[in-house]
Amino acid sequence: MEFSSTTTISHGSPATWILGQVSGIATDRYDRIWVVHRPASLTPRERAAEQNPPEAKCCVAAPPVLVFDQSGNLLRHWGAYGKPPSDERTPPYDPAKAPSQQFGNPVHCIRIDKDGLVYVCDRTNNRLQMFRKDGTFVAEHVYEKATRGTGSVYDLVFSPDRDQKFIYMIDGMNGEVRIVDRASKETLGRFGRPGRQIGQFTALHNIAVDRQGNIFTSEVNTGQRVQKFRRIDMQN
């Protein structure tokens, strides 16, 4: 993906931007491509233009959320709450302090629901933020606020029913799958715990759902596996 834009912002020219680990990608009904990446995964040499003083003319980390058209042209970007993203180093998450005005590292997922709302997993800040496609901030919801470490909002998918009634959200630090009501964003249930046995998780990282509602999870680091959870319709 190449950057092409004439806009100059606080992150420098898009011509000098560089992507870190790309941790999420999605498309919308207009075939725009939405990308999230991990700026913190870049080395100081790769971010040489950010150093003080700059050590080279390239590069600087791109904003964590980016939107492209089919030709690779950059359409827009934004940070937490729809504000311009900042290159300033953010302090570690502290549940006793006010919510951060910037995304933590890494932003870990981006999804678009049937109504066209954009969902962003701000993993280490334990929150889900929602935006309109023009970058306007809509709302945020915090899950397991006391969680530190790698955070509680890793990835999510919507249930395959027409109304997308549920959100299936994964929490890597607490090792669980969270079932959330899409309308209210309230947690309805959860399954899993840290461990290496069947139904447990080590370094839970991604989630997918098929058209039958079966859930698939993947584990990284030393987890190194995929698990399938079969949907069971409960009868009265």
Residue pairs with C-beta under 8 A, 6 or more apart in sequence:
1 19
1 33
1 35
1 68
1 72
2 72
3 14
3 15
3 17
3 62
3 72
3 74
4 14
4 71
4 72
4 73
4 74
5 14
5 73
5 74
7 14
7 74
9 84
10 84
10 85
10 86
10 87
11 17
11 60
11 61
11 62
11 63
11 85
11 87
12 49
12 60
14 62
14 74
16 49
16 57
16 58
16 59
16 60
17 59
17 60
17 61
17 62
18 42
18 46
18 47
18 58
18 59
18 60
18 61
18 62
19 35
19 37
19 62
20 37
20 38
20 39
20 40
20 41
20 42
20 61
20 106
21 37
21 38
21 41
21 106
22 35
22 36
22 37
22 38
23 36
23 37
23 38
23 106
23 107
23 108
23 109
24 35
24 36
24 107
24 108
24 109
24 110
24 121
24 155
25 33
25 34
25 35
25 36
25 110
26 33
26 34
26 110
26 111
26 112
27 33
27 34
28 34
28 112
28 116
28 133
29 116
31 69
31 70
32 67
32 68
32 69
32 70
32 75
32 133
33 67
33 68
33 69
33 70
34 65
34 66
34 67
34 110
34 112
34 118
35 65
35 66
35 67
35 68
35 110
36 64
36 65
36 66
36 106
36 107
36 108
36 109
36 110
36 120
37 62
37 64
37 66
37 106
37 107
38 64
38 105
38 106
38 107
39 61
39 62
39 64
39 105
39 106
40 105
40 106
41 106
42 61
44 51
46 59
47 59
47 60
47 61
48 54
48 55
48 56
48 58
48 59
49 55
49 56
49 57
49 58
49 59
49 60
50 60
50 61
50 87
60 87
61 87
62 77
63 77
63 78
63 79
63 85
64 79
64 85
64 103
64 105
64 106
64 107
65 77
65 78
65 79
65 103
65 107
65 110
65 120
66 74
66 77
67 74
67 75
67 76
67 77
67 133
68 74
68 75
69 75
76 134
76 135
77 85
77 135
78 84
78 85
78 131
78 135
79 85
79 86
79 102
79 103
80 100
80 101
80 102
80 103
80 122
80 125
80 129
81 101
81 129
81 137
81 140
82 131
82 135
82 136
82 137
83 101
83 102
85 102
85 103
86 102
88 102
90 100
90 102
90 104
90 105
92 148
93 100
93 104
93 124
93 125
93 126
93 148
93 151
95 126
95 145
95 146
95 147
95 148
99 125
99 127
99 140
99 142
100 125
103 120
103 122
103 125
104 122
104 123
104 124
104 125
104 151
105 124
106 123
106 124
107 120
107 121
107 122
107 123
108 121
108 122
108 123
108 151
108 153
108 154
108 155
109 119
109 120
109 121
109 154
109 155
109 156
110 118
110 119
110 120
110 121
111 118
111 119
111 156
111 157
111 158
112 118
112 119
112 133
113 119
113 158
113 164
113 182
114 158
114 162
114 163
114 164
116 132
116 133
117 130
117 131
117 132
117 138
118 130
118 131
118 132
118 133
119 128
119 129
119 130
119 156
120 128
120 129
120 130
120 131
121 128
121 153
121 154
121 155
121 156
122 128
122 129
122 151
122 153
123 150
123 151
123 152
123 153
123 154
123 172
124 150
124 151
125 151
125 153
126 142
126 143
126 144
126 145
126 147
126 151
126 152
126 153
127 140
127 141
127 142
127 143
127 153
128 140
128 141
128 143
128 153
128 156
128 169
128 185
129 137
129 139
129 140
130 137
130 138
130 139
130 140
131 137
131 138
132 138
139 185
141 185
143 152
143 153
143 169
143 171
143 178
143 187
144 152
144 171
144 173
144 174
147 171
147 173
147 174
148 173
149 173
150 172
150 173
151 172
151 173
152 171
152 172
152 173
152 174
153 169
153 171
154 169
154 170
154 171
154 172
154 204
154 205
154 206
155 169
155 170
155 205
155 206
155 207
156 167
156 168
156 169
156 170
156 180
156 207
157 167
157 168
157 207
157 208
157 209
158 164
158 166
158 167
158 168
158 182
158 209
159 165
159 166
159 167
159 168
159 182
159 209
159 213
160 209
160 210
160 211
160 212
160 213
161 213
163 182
164 182
165 181
165 182
165 183
166 179
166 180
166 181
166 182
166 188
167 179
167 180
167 181
167 182
167 185
168 177
168 178
168 179
168 180
168 207
168 209
168 215
169 177
169 178
169 179
169 180
169 207
170 176
170 177
170 178
170 204
170 205
170 206
170 207
170 217
171 177
171 178
171 204
172 201
172 203
172 204
172 205
174 193
174 194
175 192
175 193
175 194
175 195
175 200
175 201
175 202
175 204
176 190
176 191
176 192
176 193
176 201
176 204
177 190
177 191
177 192
177 204
177 207
177 215
177 217
177 229
178 187
178 189
178 190
179 187
179 188
179 189
179 190
179 191
180 186
180 187
180 188
181 188
191 199
191 229
192 199
192 200
192 201
192 204
193 200
193 201
194 200
194 201
194 202
195 201
195 202
196 202
196 223
198 227
199 227
199 229
201 217
201 219
201 223
201 227
202 219
202 221
202 222
202 223
203 219
203 220
203 221
203 222
203 223
204 217
204 218
204 219
204 223
205 218
205 219
205 220
205 223
206 217
206 218
207 215
207 216
207 217
207 218
208 215
208 216
209 215
209 216
210 216
212 231
213 231
214 228
214 229
214 230
214 231
215 228
215 229
215 231
216 226
216 227
216 228
216 229
217 226
217 227
217 229
218 225
218 226
219 225
219 226
219 227
